[in-house]
Amino acid sequence: ATPIQFNMFPSKQQQNLQRSYHANPFTSQSSRRSSQYFSQKSSLEKQPTRIKNYEGIHRCIQQRQWESIRAYLRTGTGKDGIKQYANDSLLLLACKYGAPFDIVLDLVDLKPELLYVKDSETQQTLLHTICDNPSLKYSARIIARVVTQYPEAVTCVDSKGMTPLHYACKAPCKSSKIVSIIDSLCIIDPAALVVENKDGETPLEVFLMSQRCRTEKEENYQRRAMSILHNETAKYMVHLRDVKANADIAIHE
């Protein structure tokens, strides 16, 4: 009879197998191999998708495949595609899905006209979209870029009669970021302060109706924002009064 041989020095592969078995004795070798296979398959599936034409960029935005979009925008085909075909709500879609700041900036640089596009249903501009989504990390930076090229966007109204300032005032004022956005919009075009939405509400009224504070810190932010709205509204009303008075004097002269 052949004597039974015991391997006192198992190979590295056997050692790994023994450790895996002791860690989970109910997991078979075949299931471990299966797990490795699906793990490798999953990593392959996460590889960036190659965008072949302009139509593909919409799908990649909805799937948040930002690396694929960056690669596409670096190519001559991508740049030409944006310049020639981007006459739709591509930029609005990118912001809606939280595209990184560099991608938004590239789109604006390639096709500045995208800033003027309005959503076909809501009639919102890019500035509306940003102010309605203040959680976007680049809000302040992109707002500065938008209003430089399209200052009229501050007083644009959507299908509800809302300006971007209405939406900024509607957002929970829980950080200095929101205060900064409200302050910037008031300074850029104070005329937005007296625009009434379809419910007859000014941005200040929307702010007063929307805000709730749970902490002392939130209360301080809201007091600062309210002070800005009050002061800027008063300044603008005085300005309108002076303009009207000067116009009346000119007529009588």
Residue, then its C-alpha position, 0 to 999 in steps of 0.5 A: a500500500t502507498p503510504i500517505q504523505f503529509n506536506m509539511f511545507p505547503s505552497k503559497q497558493q495552498q496557504n492562501l486557500q487555507r487562510s481563505y477557508h478558515a476565514n469563511p469555511f462555507t465559501s467554496q473555491s468555485s464561488r471564490r473564483s466566481s466572485q473574482y470573475f464578477s469583480q473583474k467584469s464590474s471593473l471593466e464595465k466602469q471603463p470610460t465610454r468612448i463618445k463617437n459623435y455629438e448625440g453620445i454626449h447627452r447619454c454620457i451626461q445622464q450616466r455621469q460619465w465625466e471622464s468620457i466627456r472630458a476626453y471627447l471635449r479634448t478632441g477636434t471632433g468633440k470641439d467641432g461637434i459642440k460648436q456646430y450642433a450644440n443649440d439645445s439645452l446641453l448646458l442646462l442638462a449638464c448642470k442638472y446632473g451635476a457636471p464638474f466645473d471644468i466641463v461646464l466651463d469648457l462647454v461655455d468656452l466652446k459655445p457661449e450661446l448656450l448661456y442664452v438657451k432656455d428650457s422648453e418647458t420651464q423657460q429657465t435659463l442656466l442661472h435659474t438652474i444654478c440658483d435652484n440647485p445651490s448644492l452645486k459646489y461651483s455655484a458662485r464661480i459659474i454665476a460670476r461667469v454667467v452674469t459677465q456674459y449674460p447680465e440680463a439673466v438676473t431679471c429673466v423670468d421662467s414659466k412661474g414668473m420667477t427670477p434666479l433671485h427668487y430661487a436663491c431666496k427660496a433655497p434654505c439659507k444655511s450657509s454663507k454660500i447662499v448669502s453670497i449668491i443673494d448678495s451678488l444677484c442683488i448687486i448685479d441687477p437690483a431690478a430683480l428685487v422688485v419683480e413679482n412672480k405669478d403669485g405676486e411675490t417679490p424675492l424678499e417675500v419668497f425669502l420670508m415665507s420659505q426660511r426655517c432656522r433650527t440653529e443659531k448659526e442658521e438664524n445668523y445667516q438668514r438675518r444677514a441675507m434678510s438685511i441685504l434684501h431689505n437694504e438693497t430693495a430700499k436703495y433701489m426704490v430710492h433710485l426709482r423715485d429719483v429717476k421719476a422725479n428727474a423725469d417729471i422735472a424734465i417734462h415741466e421744463 
